[in-house]
Amino acid sequence: MLVDITVNGKTVKAVAQPSKQEFLYVFDRVTGKPIWPIVETPVPQGDVPGEWYSPTQPIPTKPPAYGHQGVKLDDLIDFTPALHEER
């Protein structure tokens, strides 16, 4: 997406690229540099034989993810106290 955004009171012509991981990567259209830092973050490795997994993924520091990130067991079911005891 081609967008004009305000950063520190200054208008910046930018390009914003959404990802399937629900992150928005935002770059200056003129220089190509990220508007906000993009940090190489350690990620869990898969276990499929013969597959190569990157040890890190680039995660933008801003804006926040626009969707739900990750799922925990408690997100899947509203456990009763009795079910909690069985875990």
C-alpha positions in Angstrom: 0.0 0.0 0.0 1.3 3.5 -0.8 0.6 5.7 2.2 1.5 9.1 3.6 2.1 8.8 7.4 3.1 11.2 10.1 6.2 10.3 12.0 7.5 12.7 14.7 5.3 15.5 13.3 6.7 15.0 9.7 4.8 13.6 6.7 6.6 10.6 5.2 5.7 9.0 1.9 5.8 5.3 2.7 5.0 1.8 1.4 3.3 -0.6 3.8 3.4 -4.4 3.1 1.1 -6.6 5.2 2.2 -10.2 5.8 0.4 -13.5 6.4 1.8 -13.4 10.0 -0.4 -10.3 10.5 2.5 -7.8 10.7 2.7 -4.6 8.7 6.2 -3.7 7.3 6.5 0.0 6.6 9.3 1.5 4.5 10.2 5.0 3.3 9.3 5.1 -0.4 12.3 7.3 -1.3 15.1 5.6 0.6 13.7 2.1 1.1 14.7 2.2 4.8 12.2 0.9 7.5 10.2 3.7 9.1 10.5 1.8 12.4 13.1 -0.8 13.4 12.7 -4.4 12.2 14.3 -6.8 14.7 15.6 -10.2 13.8 13.9 -12.3 16.5 14.7 -15.9 17.5 11.8 -18.2 16.6 11.0 -21.9 17.4 12.4 -24.4 15.0 10.3 -27.1 13.2 11.1 -30.8 13.2 10.3 -31.9 9.6 13.1 -34.1 8.4 15.1 -32.5 5.5 13.5 -29.0 6.0 15.7 -26.0 6.8 14.4 -23.4 9.4 15.6 -19.9 9.8 16.7 -19.3 13.4 15.2 -15.8 13.3 12.4 -13.9 11.7 12.2 -10.1 11.0 9.6 -8.6 13.3 8.6 -4.9 13.0 8.6 -2.9 16.2 5.7 -0.8 15.0 2.8 -0.8 14.2 1.5 -3.6 16.5 0.3 -6.8 14.8 -3.2 -6.4 13.4 -4.3 -9.9 14.3 -4.1 -12.4 17.1 -0.5 -13.6 17.6 -0.2 -17.2 18.8 -2.6 -19.5 20.6 -2.3 -20.9 24.1 -4.2 -23.8 25.6 -6.4 -21.5 27.7 -7.4 -19.7 24.4 -9.0 -22.9 23.1 -11.4 -23.8 26.0 -12.8 -22.3 29.1 -11.5 -24.9 31.6 -13.6 -25.6 34.7 -11.6 -26.1 37.9 -12.1 -29.9 37.6 -10.6 -29.8 34.0 -7.7 -27.7 35.3 -6.9 -30.4 37.8 -6.7 -33.1 35.1 -4.0 -31.2 33.2 
